[in-house]
Amino acid sequence: MGFERPATASGSRAPGGDDRSNTAIITRTKPRTKRPSLYRVLLLNDDYTPMEFVVLVVERFFNKSHEDAYHIMMHVHQNGVGECGVFTYEVAETKVTQVMDFARKHQHPLQCVMEKK
């Protein structure tokens, strides 16, 4: 009677006497984060808000140059709507609120909205 090696959980021994069937490999899965939805912030044309005020709004709240702001304003004027930028939900919502509050404070009916891209 010789020395007997212990059996594995399945009752078998690995060749050479090693008991490797009890080892487990732990893998860690890296969670994948989903990119946030993006929203377009749009200005709507009206017949009362001065063009200069729209340019000021685009420069101030969307950090555009005077030239870019002018082109956006002209697009709004000619097409009825124009995009000022694309942002995450929270940023877009904040910008819409800021623009609307600023327009009301200066007694202009300028409308600013957001839509999912």
C-alpha positions as CSV (number, residue, x, y, z in Angstrom):
1,M,0.0,0.0,0.0
2,G,1.5,3.2,-1.1
3,F,0.7,6.8,-0.4
4,E,-2.5,7.8,-2.2
5,R,-3.1,11.3,-3.6
6,P,-6.5,12.9,-2.7
7,A,-9.2,12.8,-5.3
8,T,-10.5,16.0,-6.9
9,A,-14.1,17.1,-6.5
10,S,-15.0,15.1,-9.6
11,G,-13.3,12.0,-8.1
12,S,-10.4,11.9,-10.6
13,R,-6.8,12.8,-10.3
14,A,-4.9,14.8,-12.9
15,P,-1.9,13.1,-14.5
16,G,1.3,13.3,-12.5
17,G,-0.6,13.6,-9.3
18,D,-1.5,17.3,-9.7
19,D,-4.9,18.4,-8.6
20,R,-5.6,21.2,-11.2
21,S,-9.3,20.6,-11.7
22,N,-10.1,22.6,-8.6
23,T,-8.5,25.8,-9.9
24,A,-10.8,28.5,-11.1
25,I,-10.1,31.5,-13.3
26,I,-11.8,34.6,-12.3
27,T,-12.4,37.1,-15.1
28,R,-13.4,40.6,-14.5
29,T,-15.7,42.1,-17.1
30,K,-15.2,45.8,-17.8
31,P,-18.5,47.5,-17.8
32,R,-19.2,49.4,-21.0
33,T,-20.7,52.8,-20.5
34,K,-23.3,54.0,-23.0
35,R,-22.7,57.3,-24.6
36,P,-25.2,59.9,-23.5
37,S,-27.9,61.0,-26.0
38,L,-27.3,64.3,-27.7
39,Y,-29.7,67.1,-28.2
40,R,-29.7,69.9,-30.7
41,V,-30.4,73.4,-29.4
42,L,-32.5,75.4,-31.9
43,L,-33.5,79.1,-32.2
44,L,-36.8,79.8,-33.8
45,N,-37.5,82.8,-36.0
46,D,-40.0,85.5,-35.0
47,D,-41.0,88.9,-36.5
48,Y,-40.1,90.9,-33.4
49,T,-36.7,90.0,-32.0
50,P,-33.9,92.2,-33.4
51,M,-31.2,90.4,-35.4
52,E,-28.5,92.1,-33.3
53,F,-30.1,90.5,-30.2
54,V,-30.0,87.0,-31.7
55,V,-26.3,87.5,-32.6
56,L,-25.6,88.6,-29.0
57,V,-27.4,85.5,-27.7
58,V,-25.5,83.1,-29.9
59,E,-22.2,84.7,-29.0
60,R,-22.9,84.8,-25.3
61,F,-24.6,81.4,-24.6
62,F,-23.0,79.3,-27.4
63,N,-19.5,80.8,-27.4
64,K,-19.5,81.5,-31.1
65,S,-17.5,84.2,-32.8
66,H,-19.3,87.3,-34.1
67,E,-19.1,85.9,-37.7
68,D,-20.4,82.4,-36.8
69,A,-23.2,84.0,-34.7
70,Y,-24.2,86.2,-37.6
71,H,-24.4,83.2,-40.0
72,I,-26.5,81.3,-37.5
73,M,-28.8,84.3,-37.1
74,M,-29.2,84.6,-40.8
75,H,-29.9,80.9,-41.1
76,V,-32.7,81.3,-38.5
77,H,-34.0,84.4,-40.3
78,Q,-34.1,82.8,-43.7
79,N,-35.2,79.2,-42.7
80,G,-37.3,79.8,-39.6
81,V,-35.0,77.7,-37.4
82,G,-31.3,77.2,-36.8
83,E,-29.0,75.0,-34.8
84,C,-26.8,76.7,-32.2
85,G,-25.1,73.5,-31.0
86,V,-25.4,69.9,-29.9
87,F,-25.1,69.0,-26.2
88,T,-25.9,66.4,-23.6
89,Y,-29.4,66.6,-22.2
90,E,-28.4,68.6,-19.1
91,V,-26.3,71.1,-20.9
92,A,-28.9,71.6,-23.7
93,E,-31.6,72.1,-21.1
94,T,-29.5,74.7,-19.3
95,K,-28.8,76.6,-22.5
96,V,-32.4,76.7,-23.5
97,T,-33.4,78.0,-20.1
98,Q,-30.6,80.6,-20.1
99,V,-31.6,81.9,-23.6
100,M,-35.3,82.0,-22.7
101,D,-34.7,83.8,-19.5
102,F,-32.3,86.3,-21.1
103,A,-34.9,87.0,-23.9
104,R,-37.7,87.5,-21.5
105,K,-35.6,89.8,-19.3
106,H,-35.0,92.0,-22.4
107,Q,-38.7,91.7,-23.5
108,H,-38.1,89.7,-26.7
109,P,-40.2,86.8,-27.8
110,L,-37.2,84.7,-29.0
111,Q,-37.9,81.0,-28.7
112,C,-35.2,78.4,-28.0
113,V,-35.9,74.7,-28.0
114,M,-34.1,71.4,-27.9
115,E,-34.6,68.2,-29.8
116,K,-33.0,64.8,-29.6
117,K,-30.5,64.3,-32.3
